[in-house]
Each structure stands twice: as structure tokens, then as C-alpha cells.
Amino acid sequence: MVVAVVVVAAALVAGVLLAPKQQETTNAAATVTPAATPAPSSPTRTAPTTTPHPPTPPKVPEASEFDAWASKTSQWLDIPLRAMVGYAKATTKLAKDVPGCRLSWVTLAAVGKVTTDHGRARGGQFGTTGVLDKPLGTIEVRDFYNKVVSTANAAGPMQLAPSIWSRYQASYAGGKPDIQNIDDAALTTGRALCADGHDLSQGQVWWDSVSTLQPAPLFLHRTLATVNVYGTVGQGTAAPNPAVLSAVNFAIDKIGLPYIWGGNGTGGNDPGFDCSGLTTAAYASAGIKLMRTADTQFRSVPHVTEPQLGDLIFYGEPSTKIHHVGLYIGNQQMIDAPQTGQAVQVHTYRRPGDDYAGAGRPTA
């Protein structure tokens, strides 16, 4: 049985071990009873492990192909079509106005997803003009320690702060900008990201630019993960596997929860995950049952040479013990629960000297 563990400060941090060598001896049926939680350390918004590099951005097609592309991509990614059009229109305009920025629609779409689920956070939807039928005020987001990490007085489908809106507001169609209009909100967000000569194809510049919208690590890591998923799917030639997307989206939603040895993320006395607890729960959300530990998962799923979206990433010694597992999200990155003292977060999945053992595909 897993002994009680202490839930220590779980702020998202950088410079962590990619493949922690903490042995995993969890029991899926164990009940984890955390002791009193100390106050969290100050979060950092430094990029994870190594500077994240945004994926090669899938381009918005020419006008003759736009309708078919937008319809297909919005269905694949569960993005309302009118929101998809808004992100694409803003990207196309900024590509002409600020060509050196290299803004991709996936960044705008990721911000829209993480902040308001593309305007659907409170049951609203976009009308034909792009305006929400239910105006969105501030959507409060709290971290594991019940600390508010969302931006005060933010509004609209992109949850823009008053300072961002007042400085960069613009109307796509002309006239007075409307923060509740996805065209105007996406264009304003893009203008803020592209400010000061930013080249968003550069990983650290992208990270720093997105942090000007919201500096909370919870927001940054979820946005980075979503960008990778959207970029990977957006460049595909076939619809993604629904089970894979379900598992990956589950893991993104759990970013920020603490590492708990033996944790299954059921809440209460079991608020977080260990590494295989996260992958087990992610695939369970898609109706796929995995073995409970990293080692048994490694030995029970088909192995693959190159990881694809949703694959399991393993570390350890194949002949003796696999001690860690993460969930691949594309662009050489994964979501994992690293080790005690850290939260579920995004990591680059390879680094010099790691003990990467290979990848496995639960959906094969």
C-alpha cells in the first residue's frame, strides 16, 4: 500500500529533470492521504525544460479553399466554425500588416480554447457577425491552492485585460471595436502578441509574448500544450483519433494539479496524479483501460519507433524497470506529472543523457 505523502508546493517550474528517477511503486487501489499542504512557492513563468519551439504553423489556405478547410479543421478540433473563421481572419490580416511576426492561427485558437473554450464557457455562442450572444465578463480561474490566477476585469472570448484592450484594440471590419466580437478580440490579441517587433516563430519570444496576455504558469502551459495539439492535428491529412484527442485534452485540463505518489486524481484526499496515474486516467476518459504503473504500461502496449499525438513516452531500463511515463502532444513535447514538488506540466520529451526507453501506442 502506498503510504501517506505530503503534498508540497506544486507551482509549474522550469529546469526540472525531464525523466525523474524516482521509483514508482504505486497501487491503483491505494488511498493517498496528503498531510497539511505548505504554502506554494512563487510560480515562475520561465519556459519548460528547454525553450519551447512552436510547431511549424499550418497555414490558412487561399480563399478558394478556405471554406472547406475551416469546416474540416473546426470539426476535427471541436472549434465553433465562427470562432475558427475569426482566428483565421485575424491571422491573415496580421500576416499582411506585420509579416515579421509569423503569427499562426493555432496560437490564437489555443488562447481562445484555454480562456473561454472558444466563447462557450457560459453557454454562449457566436452569431453570424461574430458577436457572442451572451457577453463574457471575467472568467475566474483558480489554481490548486485556490489562488486566483486569471486576469482581473478581463472580458470577451479571449479574456483580454483592460490594459491589453485599451492599447491594442482594433476592429476587423472597421468602426468601433467590440471585445465580445471574435474577429475584433482575435485581431486585438494578435496585435498584442506581435507588438514590439516580436517574431513568434522563436520559442522564447513566443513564450514571453503569450505571457503578456496572462502571466500565470497554469495559462502558459495549457496554451503551449494546446498549440502543439492544434498544430499537429492542423497539419494532418486525416481526422484525428477521437480517443487520442480525448486523452490529450484530459491531460491538458489537469495541468497545474500536483504530483501525488499513487495519485489517481479523484479529488478530496487524492487531488493529483503520479505519472502513470495521469496517463491511466487520461485514457480512461476515452474508454481505454491501461495497466496502472509505468512499467506495466510499457510492457502491455504496442511499441512504436516515432511517437505520435497521444502516445505514451517511457523512461527507465526496459530489461528491468520503467520508472516514468508521459503523454506525447506533438512537436517533441509531452505532458507529465514529473515528481514530488511539481505540478502536471509540459516538458520537452528528450534531453542529453536521459534514459528514454521508447514510446507505446494504446490505440494501436
C-alpha positions in Angstrom: 0.0 0.0 0.0 1.1 3.5 -0.7 1.9 5.4 2.5 0.6 8.8 3.1 2.5 11.5 1.3 2.9 15.2 1.8 1.6 17.5 -0.9 4.3 20.0 -1.3 4.3 23.2 -3.3 3.4 22.4 -6.9 4.0 25.5 -8.9 4.8 25.0 -12.5 8.5 25.4 -12.8 11.2 25.1 -15.4 14.6 23.5 -15.4 13.3 20.3 -14.0 14.5 16.8 -14.7 12.9 15.5 -17.8 12.8 11.9 -16.6 12.9 11.9 -12.8 14.4 8.6 -11.5 12.0 8.3 -8.6 10.8 4.7 -8.4 7.1 4.2 -9.0 5.7 1.5 -6.8 2.1 2.6 -6.8 -1.0 0.6 -6.2 -4.0 1.6 -8.2 -6.3 0.9 -5.3 -4.3 2.8 -2.8 -5.8 5.7 -1.0 -3.4 8.7 -0.8 -4.0 10.9 2.3 -1.9 14.0 2.0 -0.7 15.8 5.0 -1.1 19.5 5.6 -0.2 21.5 2.5 2.5 24.1 2.9 2.1 27.5 1.1 3.0 27.3 -2.5 6.3 28.8 -3.7 6.2 31.7 -6.0 5.4 30.5 -9.5 7.8 31.2 -12.4 6.8 31.8 -16.0 10.1 30.5 -17.4 9.6 28.2 -20.3 9.6 24.5 -19.6 12.9 22.5 -19.6 14.3 23.9 -22.8 12.9 26.9 -24.8 9.6 25.6 -26.3 9.5 25.9 -30.1 6.1 26.4 -31.6 5.2 23.8 -34.2 5.6 24.6 -37.9 2.3 26.6 -38.2 -0.3 25.1 -40.5 -1.2 27.9 -42.9 -4.6 29.4 -43.6 -5.4 28.4 -47.2 -6.3 30.7 -50.1 -9.9 32.0 -50.4 -10.9 29.3 -52.9 -10.1 26.6 -50.3 -10.9 28.5 -47.1 -14.5 27.3 -46.5 -13.7 23.6 -46.9 -10.5 24.0 -44.7 -12.3 25.9 -42.0 -15.2 23.5 -41.8 -12.9 20.4 -41.7 -10.5 21.8 -39.2 -13.1 23.2 -36.9 -14.8 19.8 -36.8 -11.6 17.9 -36.1 -10.7 20.2 -33.2 -14.2 20.9 -31.9 -13.8 24.7 -32.5 -17.0 26.5 -33.4 -16.9 27.4 -37.1 -17.4 31.1 -36.5 -14.6 31.2 -34.0 -12.3 29.3 -36.4 -13.1 31.9 -39.1 -12.3 34.7 -36.6 -8.9 33.2 -35.7 -8.1 32.7 -39.4 -9.2 36.2 -40.5 -7.1 37.8 -37.8 -4.0 35.7 -38.7 -4.4 36.6 -42.4 -4.7 40.3 -41.7 -1.7 40.3 -39.4 0.4 38.4 -41.9 -0.1 41.4 -44.2 0.2 44.1 -41.6 3.1 42.6 -39.6 4.7 39.9 -41.7 7.7 39.5 -39.5 5.6 38.4 -36.6 4.8 35.0 -38.1 1.7 34.6 -36.0 -0.2 31.3 -36.6 -3.9 30.7 -36.1 -3.1 27.9 -33.7 -1.8 30.4 -31.2 -5.0 32.5 -31.3 -7.1 29.3 -31.2 -5.2 28.0 -28.2 -5.7 31.2 -26.3 -9.4 31.1 -27.1 -9.7 27.5 -26.0 -7.8 27.9 -22.7 -9.6 31.1 -21.7 -13.2 30.5 -22.7 -13.5 27.3 -24.6 -13.9 29.4 -27.8 -16.6 31.5 -26.2 -18.6 28.6 -24.8 -17.6 28.9 -21.2 -21.0 30.0 -20.0 -23.1 28.5 -22.7 -22.8 31.3 -25.3 -22.3 31.1 -29.0 -21.2 33.4 -31.8 -23.8 34.9 -34.1 -23.1 35.4 -37.8 -21.3 38.7 -37.2 -19.0 37.1 -34.7 -20.6 38.6 -31.6 -21.3 36.4 -28.5 -25.0 36.2 -27.7 -24.1 36.1 -24.0 -21.3 38.7 -23.3 -18.5 37.3 -21.3 -17.1 39.1 -18.3 -14.2 37.8 -16.3 -14.0 34.1 -16.0 -12.2 33.4 -12.7 -9.6 30.7 -12.7 -8.1 29.3 -9.5 -5.1 27.1 -9.0 -4.7 24.1 -6.8 -4.1 26.4 -3.8 -7.4 28.3 -4.5 -5.3 31.3 -5.6 -6.9 33.4 -8.4 -4.6 33.2 -11.4 -6.9 34.7 -14.1 -6.6 38.4 -15.1 -8.8 40.8 -13.1 -11.5 42.5 -15.2 -10.7 40.5 -18.3 -13.6 40.2 -20.8 -14.7 38.7 -24.1 -14.0 35.4 -25.8 -10.2 35.9 -25.5 -10.4 37.2 -21.9 -8.4 40.4 -22.7 -7.2 42.5 -19.8 -8.3 46.2 -19.8 -4.7 47.2 -20.4 -4.4 45.0 -23.4 -7.7 46.1 -24.9 -7.1 49.8 -24.4 -3.7 49.7 -26.0 -4.2 47.2 -28.9 -8.0 47.2 -29.7 -8.9 47.1 -33.3 -11.9 46.3 -35.4 -11.5 43.8 -38.2 -14.5 45.3 -40.2 -13.9 48.9 -39.3 -15.9 51.0 -36.9 -15.8 50.7 -33.1 -14.0 47.6 -31.8 -16.1 45.2 -29.8 -14.4 43.0 -27.2 -17.3 40.5 -27.5 -16.7 40.1 -31.2 -14.4 37.2 -32.0 -13.0 39.0 -35.1 -12.0 42.0 -33.1 -10.9 40.1 -30.0 -8.7 37.8 -32.0 -7.2 40.7 -34.0 -6.5 42.6 -30.8 -4.9 39.5 -29.3 -2.7 39.1 -32.3 -1.7 42.8 -32.3 -0.6 42.4 -28.7 1.4 39.3 -29.4 3.1 40.9 -32.4 3.9 44.1 -30.6 7.5 45.4 -30.4 8.7 43.5 -33.4 8.1 40.1 -31.9 8.9 37.1 -34.1 6.6 34.3 -32.8 8.5 31.6 -34.7 11.2 32.0 -32.0 10.3 29.8 -29.0 11.3 32.1 -26.1 9.8 35.2 -27.9 6.6 33.2 -28.3 6.6 32.3 -24.6 7.3 35.8 -23.4 4.7 37.3 -25.8 1.9 34.9 -24.6 2.8 35.7 -21.0 1.9 39.3 -21.6 -1.7 38.2 -22.1 -1.7 36.3 -18.8 1.5 35.5 -16.8 0.1 32.6 -14.8 2.1 29.4 -15.5 -1.2 27.5 -15.5 -2.4 29.5 -18.5 1.0 29.4 -20.2 1.5 25.6 -20.0 -2.1 24.9 -21.1 -1.7 27.3 -24.0 1.6 25.7 -25.0 0.1 22.2 -24.9 -3.0 23.3 -26.9 -0.8 25.0 -29.5 1.1 21.7 -30.0 -2.1 19.7 -30.3 -3.8 22.1 -32.7 -0.6 22.4 -34.8 -0.2 18.6 -35.0 -3.8 18.0 -36.0 -4.0 21.0 -38.2 -1.1 19.7 -40.4 -2.7 16.2 -40.6 -4.3 14.8 -43.7 -6.9 12.7 -41.8 -9.2 13.3 -38.9 -7.5 12.6 -35.5 -8.4 9.5 -33.5 -11.2 10.7 -31.1 -9.8 8.6 -28.2 -6.4 10.2 -28.6 -7.9 13.7 -28.6 -10.0 12.8 -25.5 -6.9 11.6 -23.6 -4.8 14.5 -24.6 -7.5 17.1 -23.8 -8.0 15.4 -20.4 -4.3 15.8 -19.6 -4.2 19.4 -20.7 -7.1 20.1 -18.4 -5.2 18.6 -15.5 -2.1 20.8 -16.0 -1.4 22.5 -12.7 -2.5 19.7 -10.4 0.2 18.4 -8.0 2.3 15.3 -8.3 1.0 12.8 -5.7 2.7 9.5 -5.3 0.0 6.9 -6.0 -2.4 9.7 -7.0 -5.4 9.0 -9.3 -6.8 12.5 -9.4 -10.1 11.6 -7.8 -10.2 14.8 -5.7 -10.5 15.2 -1.9 -7.7 13.3 -0.3 -6.5 12.3 -3.8 -6.1 15.7 -5.5 -3.4 15.0 -8.0 -1.5 12.3 -10.0 1.6 10.4 -10.2 3.0 9.9 -13.8 1.1 6.7 -14.6 -2.0 7.8 -12.7 -2.3 10.7 -15.2 -1.9 8.5 -18.3 -4.3 5.9 -16.9 -6.9 8.5 -16.1 -6.4 10.3 -19.5 -7.1 7.1 -21.5 -9.8 6.0 -19.1 -11.6 9.2 -20.1 -11.6 7.9 -23.7 -12.8 4.4 -22.7 -9.4 2.7 -22.9 -8.0 0.8 -20.0 -4.3 0.9 -19.2 -2.3 -1.0 -16.6 -1.6 1.2 -13.6 2.1 1.6 -13.4 4.7 3.0 -15.9 6.4 -0.4 -16.0 3.3 -2.4 -16.7 2.1 0.1 -19.3 5.4 -0.2 -21.1 5.1 -4.0 -21.2 1.4 -4.0 -22.3 1.1 -1.5 -25.2 2.5 -1.9 -28.7 5.8 -0.1 -29.1 6.4 2.4 -31.9 9.6 4.0 -33.3 8.4 7.6 -33.6 5.9 9.0 -31.2 2.6 10.5 -32.5 0.0 12.5 -30.7 -1.3 10.7 -27.6 1.5 8.1 -27.5 3.0 7.1 -24.1 6.6 8.2 -23.6 8.6 5.9 -21.3 11.9 6.3 -19.3 13.9 3.7 -17.5 15.6 0.4 -18.3 13.4 -1.8 -20.5 15.1 -5.0 -19.2 14.5 -4.2 -15.6 12.3 -1.2 -14.6 10.4 1.6 -16.3 10.0 4.4 -13.8 8.3 7.2 -15.6 5.7 7.9 -18.4 4.3 10.9 -20.1 1.8 11.7 -22.8 3.1 12.9 -26.2 1.4 16.0 -27.5 3.5 16.6 -30.7 6.4 18.9 -31.5 8.8 16.9 -29.3 6.8 17.7 -26.2 4.8 15.8 -23.6 2.5 16.3 -20.6 3.6 14.5 -17.5 3.4 14.5 -13.7 7.2 14.8 -13.1 7.9 14.2 -9.4 7.0 15.3 -5.9 7.0 19.1 -5.5 6.0 19.7 -9.1 2.7 20.0 -11.0 1.4 18.3 -14.1 3.1 20.4 -16.9 4.6 20.4 -20.3 8.2 19.1 -21.0 10.4 18.6 -23.9 10.5 14.8 -24.0 14.2 14.3 -24.9 17.3 15.8 -23.4 21.0 14.8 -23.4 21.7 11.9 -21.1 18.1 11.0 -20.4 17.1 7.4 -20.1 14.4 7.4 -22.7 13.1 3.9 -23.2 10.7 4.3 -26.1 7.1 5.0 -27.0 3.9 3.0 -26.9 0.6 3.4 -28.6 -2.5 2.5 -26.6 -4.8 3.0 -29.6 -2.8 0.8 -32.0 
